[in-house]
Amino acid sequence: MEVRLKPETEARLNELAAASGRSPDDLLQDAMAGYLKEVAETREMLDTRYDETVSGRVEPVDGEQSFARLRGKSQDRRSARRSARK
């Protein structure tokens, strides 16, 4: 298989290879193996979450309500810090 990289990406790969004493091919193999493992784990997690939601084992959370709650907590912390400084 042939991989085409942008010139700046290839330059960074070659710099890292020279600094580490490894070949660019070895670094690319390791990077792709790690990336593909992470993608597979993410896909499995998303599939599991979807199955749990569809089956009713977990209930979805409204995104707007969650963000509003987080904003409120942040505001409360900022206010508490300001009060503590006085």
PASEBA-1860 file (N, C-alpha, C; in nm, 3 decimals):
! residues 86
1> MEVRLKPE> 0.084/-0.116/0.000/0.000/0.000/0.000/0.090/0.124/0.000 ~ 0.044/0.223/-0.069/0.120/0.347/-0.076/0.042/0.456/-0.004 ~ 0.114/0.535/0.076/0.053/0.644/0.151/0.113/0.774/0.101 ~ 0.026/0.868/0.069/0.073/1.000/0.024/0.049/1.099/0.136 ~ 0.155/1.169/0.171/0.147/1.267/0.277/0.169/1.407/0.220 ~ 0.113/1.506/0.287/0.142/1.643/0.250/0.291/1.666/0.278 ~ 0.355/1.753/0.201/0.499/1.776/0.221/0.535/1.813/0.364 ~ 0.453/1.896/0.429/0.485/1.936/0.567/0.472/1.819/0.664
9> TEARLNEL> 0.376/1.731/0.640/0.359/1.612/0.724/0.476/1.517/0.704 ~ 0.516/1.499/0.579/0.630/1.412/0.551/0.758/1.466/0.614 ~ 0.774/1.598/0.609/0.892/1.660/0.670/0.893/1.636/0.821 ~ 0.778/1.651/0.885/0.770/1.627/1.030/0.798/1.481/1.063 ~ 0.747/1.391/0.981/0.772/1.248/1.000/0.921/1.218/0.989 ~ 0.984/1.274/0.887/1.127/1.250/0.867/1.210/1.309/0.981 ~ 1.171/1.426/1.030/1.242/1.487/1.144/1.231/1.399/1.267 ~ 1.111/1.350/1.294/1.091/1.263/1.410/1.168/1.133/1.394
17> AAASGRSP> 1.168/1.080/1.275/1.241/0.955/1.249/1.390/0.976/1.274 ~ 1.445/1.085/1.225/1.588/1.113/1.245/1.619/1.132/1.393 ~ 1.531/1.203/1.464/1.554/1.228/1.606/1.542/1.102/1.690 ~ 1.456/1.011/1.649/1.433/0.889/1.728/1.520/0.772/1.685 ~ 1.583/0.784/1.570/1.664/0.673/1.521/1.584/0.560/1.461 ~ 1.459/0.586/1.432/1.374/0.483/1.371/1.343/0.525/1.228 ~ 1.300/0.430/1.150/1.267/0.462/1.011/1.129/0.527/1.003 ~ 1.109/0.612/0.903/0.976/0.671/0.885/0.869/0.563/0.868
25> DDLLQDAM> 0.901/0.454/0.799/0.804/0.345/0.780/0.761/0.285/0.914 ~ 0.859/0.264/1.004/0.826/0.207/1.136/0.736/0.302/1.214 ~ 0.769/0.431/1.212/0.687/0.528/1.283/0.545/0.533/1.227 ~ 0.534/0.528/1.096/0.402/0.532/1.033/0.322/0.407/1.067 ~ 0.387/0.291/1.067/0.319/0.166/1.105/0.266/0.175/1.247 ~ 0.349/0.223/1.340/0.307/0.235/1.480/0.192/0.335/1.494 ~ 0.204/0.447/1.425/0.099/0.550/1.433/-0.034/0.495/1.380 ~ -0.032/0.428/1.268/-0.155/0.374/1.210/-0.213/0.264/1.298
33> AGYLKEVA> -0.129/0.179/1.355/-0.179/0.072/1.443/-0.250/0.133/1.563 ~ -0.190/0.236/1.623/-0.252/0.301/1.738/-0.381/0.371/1.701 ~ -0.380/0.438/1.587/-0.500/0.510/1.541/-0.614/0.412/1.514 ~ -0.585/0.304/1.444/-0.691/0.208/1.410/-0.746/0.139/1.535 ~ -0.660/0.114/1.633/-0.708/0.056/1.759/-0.802/0.153/1.829 ~ -0.765/0.281/1.831/-0.848/0.382/1.896/-0.983/0.398/1.825 ~ -0.982/0.395/1.692/-1.107/0.405/1.615/-1.197/0.285/1.645 ~ -1.140/0.166/1.651/-1.219/0.046/1.680/-1.279/0.053/1.820
41> ETREMLDT> -1.201/0.100/1.919/-1.252/0.112/2.055/-1.363/0.216/2.063 ~ -1.347/0.325/1.992/-1.450/0.430/1.991/-1.578/0.378/1.926 ~ -1.562/0.308/1.816/-1.678/0.251/1.747/-1.753/0.154/1.838 ~ -1.680/0.069/1.910/-1.742/-0.027/2.001/-1.817/0.045/2.114 ~ -1.755/0.151/2.169/-1.818/0.227/2.276/-1.947/0.293/2.225 ~ -1.942/0.353/2.106/-2.061/0.417/2.051/-2.171/0.316/2.023 ~ -2.136/0.199/1.970/-2.235/0.095/1.945/-2.300/0.050/2.075 ~ -2.219/0.034/2.180/-2.271/-0.009/2.310/-2.365/0.097/2.366
49> RYDETVSG> -2.325/0.224/2.359/-2.410/0.332/2.410/-2.542/0.338/2.333 ~ -2.534/0.320/2.202/-2.655/0.322/2.121/-2.748/0.207/2.161 ~ -2.691/0.087/2.175/-2.772/-0.028/2.214/-2.837/-0.006/2.351 ~ -2.763/0.052/2.446/-2.818/0.079/2.579/-2.931/0.181/2.572 ~ -2.919/0.280/2.486/-3.024/0.381/2.472/-3.148/0.322/2.407 ~ -3.129/0.246/2.299/-3.242/0.186/2.227/-3.316/0.087/2.316 ~ -3.242/0.011/2.398/-3.307/-0.090/2.483/-3.376/-0.028/2.603 ~ -3.346/0.099/2.632/-3.408/0.165/2.746/-3.331/0.149/2.875
57> RVEPVDGE> -3.213/0.084/2.871/-3.132/0.068/2.993/-3.079/0.202/3.044 ~ -3.059/0.294/2.954/-3.019/0.431/2.993/-3.108/0.529/2.920 ~ -3.128/0.644/2.983/-3.210/0.746/2.919/-3.121/0.855/2.863 ~ -3.154/0.903/2.745/-3.074/1.012/2.688/-3.089/1.138/2.773 ~ -2.985/1.219/2.771/-2.984/1.345/2.845/-3.000/1.458/2.745 ~ -3.088/1.554/2.777/-3.108/1.668/2.690/-2.982/1.755/2.691 ~ -2.926/1.777/2.576/-2.801/1.852/2.564/-2.812/1.995/2.612 ~ -2.921/2.063/2.578/-2.938/2.202/2.620/-2.947/2.213/2.772
65> QSFARLRG> -3.019/2.120/2.834/-3.030/2.122/2.980/-2.894/2.095/3.044 ~ -2.818/2.004/2.987/-2.686/1.973/3.041/-2.593/2.093/3.032 ~ -2.591/2.160/2.918/-2.506/2.278/2.902/-2.550/2.390/2.996 ~ -2.679/2.407/3.012/-2.728/2.511/3.103/-2.684/2.481/3.247 ~ -2.691/2.355/3.286/-2.648/2.315/3.420/-2.498/2.340/3.439 ~ -2.417/2.307/3.338/-2.273/2.331/3.345/-2.242/2.480/3.351 ~ -2.313/2.559/3.270/-2.292/2.705/3.274/-2.324/2.760/3.413 ~ -2.431/2.712/3.473/-2.469/2.755/3.606/-2.363/2.719/3.710
73> KSQDRRSA> -2.310/2.599/3.702/-2.204/2.558/3.795/-2.080/2.646/3.778 ~ -2.045/2.676/3.654/-1.929/2.762/3.629/-1.951/2.901/3.687 ~ -2.069/2.954/3.666/-2.102/3.086/3.722/-2.096/3.084/3.874 ~ -2.149/2.980/3.935/-2.147/2.967/4.081/-2.003/2.964/4.132 ~ -1.915/2.891/4.065/-1.775/2.883/4.107/-1.706/3.018/4.094 ~ -1.731/3.087/3.983/-1.671/3.219/3.964/-1.718/3.315/4.072 ~ -1.846/3.311/4.102/-1.902/3.399/4.205/-1.841/3.366/4.342 ~ -1.825/3.238/4.371/-1.767/3.198/4.499/-1.622/3.244/4.510
81> RRSARK> -1.547/3.237/4.401/-1.407/3.284/4.401/-1.401/3.434/4.424 ~ -1.491/3.507/4.358/-1.493/3.653/4.376/-1.527/3.688/4.520 ~ -1.621/3.617/4.577/-1.661/3.644/4.717/-1.547/3.611/4.813 ~ -1.471/3.505/4.784/-1.361/3.465/4.873/-1.247/3.567/4.869 ~ -1.231/3.637/4.759/-1.123/3.736/4.745/-1.153/3.862/4.826 ~ -1.279/3.889/4.851/-1.318/4.014/4.919/-1.290/4.009/5.066
END
